[in-house]
Amino acid sequence: MYERKIPINTTCGVEVAQLVIGGKWKSWLIRAINTGSHRPVDIQRAIPTATKRVLTQQLNELEEYGAVYKIVYAEVPMRVEYFLTELGESLIPLIKIMDDWGLKNIGTVLHQEKNLNPEELS
C-alpha cells in the first residue's frame, strides 16, 4: 500500500472517506460488486473503460482498507471472487447518493464541461 508522507487529518470525515473510495474507479467497483459482479471478468465488463491493471490495483486497495474481501478458489483454472465486507456495505448509501446526484445533474455538468476553454482546464 502507498505510504503517506502527509498524516491523515482524523478530524475530517471526508478525508477518511476519500482514503477508502478516492480513486477513479473505487466507487464503481463497490457498486459493481454490490450489484452482483463478483468475478474480475464480470467487474471488467461492468466497467469497460477501465484497464484490468487499474481495476486490480484499486480492488487490492479496497481489500487493504477492509472494504472488500477476496476468495481464491483452489481450482484449475483458478477462480477469484470479490465481496463487500460490512465496511464496504456501509459505503453503499454514500455511493447511491453520489449516483443519484450525478444522474440529476448530468445535464448541467456536461453543459459546463463543453463551455470550458482548454486554458481553464490547466
SEMIDO-611186 format. One record per residue (C-alpha): residue number from 1; residue in one letter; y, x, z. Coordinates in steps of 0.5 Angstrom, whole numbers. Each point is the difference from the previous one (the first is absolute). Layout:
residues N
NUM | a | Y | X | Z;
...
This chain:
residues 122
1 | m | 0 | 0 | 0;
2 | y | 7 | 2 | -1;
3 | e | 3 | 4 | 6;
4 | r | 7 | -3 | 1;
5 | k | 6 | 5 | 1;
6 | i | 4 | -5 | 3;
7 | p | -2 | -4 | 6;
8 | i | -1 | -8 | 0;
9 | n | 5 | -4 | 2;
10 | t | -4 | -4 | 5;
11 | t | 6 | -5 | 2;
12 | c | 0 | -2 | -8;
13 | g | -6 | -5 | -1;
14 | v | 2 | 0 | -8;
15 | e | -1 | 8 | 0;
16 | v | -7 | -1 | 4;
17 | a | -2 | -6 | -5;
18 | q | 2 | 5 | -6;
19 | l | -4 | 5 | 2;
20 | v | -6 | -4 | -1;
21 | i | 2 | -4 | -6;
22 | g | 5 | 4 | -3;
23 | g | -2 | 3 | -7;
24 | k | 0 | -4 | -7;
25 | w | -7 | -3 | 1;
26 | k | -2 | -1 | 7;
27 | s | 3 | -7 | 1;
28 | w | -4 | -1 | -7;
29 | l | -6 | 3 | 3;
30 | i | 0 | -4 | 6;
31 | r | 1 | -7 | -4;
32 | a | -6 | 2 | -5;
33 | i | -5 | 2 | 6;
34 | n | 2 | -7 | 3;
35 | t | -1 | -4 | -6;
36 | g | -7 | 3 | -1;
37 | s | 1 | 6 | -4;
38 | h | -4 | 5 | 5;
39 | r | -3 | 5 | -5;
40 | p | 4 | 5 | -3;
41 | v | -1 | -2 | -7;
42 | d | 2 | -7 | 2;
43 | i | 6 | 2 | 3;
44 | q | 2 | 4 | -6;
45 | r | -1 | -6 | -4;
46 | a | 5 | -4 | 4;
47 | i | 5 | 6 | 0;
48 | p | -1 | 2 | -7;
49 | t | 7 | 4 | -1;
50 | a | -2 | 5 | 6;
51 | t | -4 | 6 | -1;
52 | k | -7 | 1 | 3;
53 | r | 2 | 6 | 3;
54 | v | 6 | -3 | 4;
55 | l | -4 | -6 | 2;
56 | t | -5 | 4 | 3;
57 | q | 6 | 4 | 4;
58 | q | 3 | -6 | 2;
59 | l | -6 | -3 | 2;
60 | n | -2 | 6 | 4;
61 | e | 7 | 0 | 4;
62 | l | -1 | -7 | 1;
63 | e | -7 | 2 | 3;
64 | e | 3 | 5 | 4;
65 | y | 5 | -5 | 3;
66 | g | -5 | -4 | 2;
67 | a | 2 | -6 | -5;
68 | v | -7 | 0 | -4;
69 | y | -7 | 3 | 1;
70 | k | -5 | 2 | -5;
71 | i | -7 | -1 | 0;
72 | v | -4 | 5 | -4;
73 | y | -7 | -3 | -2;
74 | a | -6 | 5 | -1;
75 | e | -2 | -2 | -7;
76 | v | -1 | 3 | -6;
77 | p | 5 | -1 | -3;
78 | m | 5 | 1 | 6;
79 | r | 4 | -6 | 1;
80 | v | 6 | -1 | 4;
81 | e | 4 | -6 | 3;
82 | y | 6 | 0 | 4;
83 | f | 2 | -6 | 5;
84 | l | 6 | -1 | 4;
85 | t | 0 | 1 | 8;
86 | e | 3 | -4 | 5;
87 | l | 7 | 4 | -1;
88 | g | -1 | -1 | -8;
89 | e | -1 | -7 | 1;
90 | s | 6 | 0 | 4;
91 | l | 4 | 2 | -6;
92 | i | -2 | -6 | -4;
93 | p | 6 | -4 | 3;
94 | l | 5 | 5 | -2;
95 | i | -3 | 1 | -7;
96 | k | 0 | -7 | -1;
97 | i | 8 | -1 | 2;
98 | m | 1 | 6 | -5;
99 | d | -4 | -3 | -6;
100 | d | 4 | -7 | 1;
101 | w | 7 | 4 | 1;
102 | g | -2 | 3 | -7;
103 | l | -2 | -6 | -3;
104 | k | 6 | -4 | 2;
105 | n | 5 | 6 | -2;
106 | i | -3 | 3 | -6;
107 | g | 5 | -3 | -5;
108 | t | 6 | 3 | 4;
109 | v | -3 | 7 | 1;
110 | l | -2 | 0 | -8;
111 | h | 6 | -2 | -2;
112 | q | 4 | 5 | 5;
113 | e | -5 | 6 | -3;
114 | k | 2 | -2 | -7;
115 | n | 7 | 1 | 1;
116 | l | 0 | 7 | 4;
117 | n | 2 | 5 | -4;
118 | p | -4 | 7 | -1;
119 | e | 5 | 4 | 4;
120 | e | 0 | -5 | 6;
121 | l | -8 | 1 | 1;
122 | s | 2 | 7 | 2;
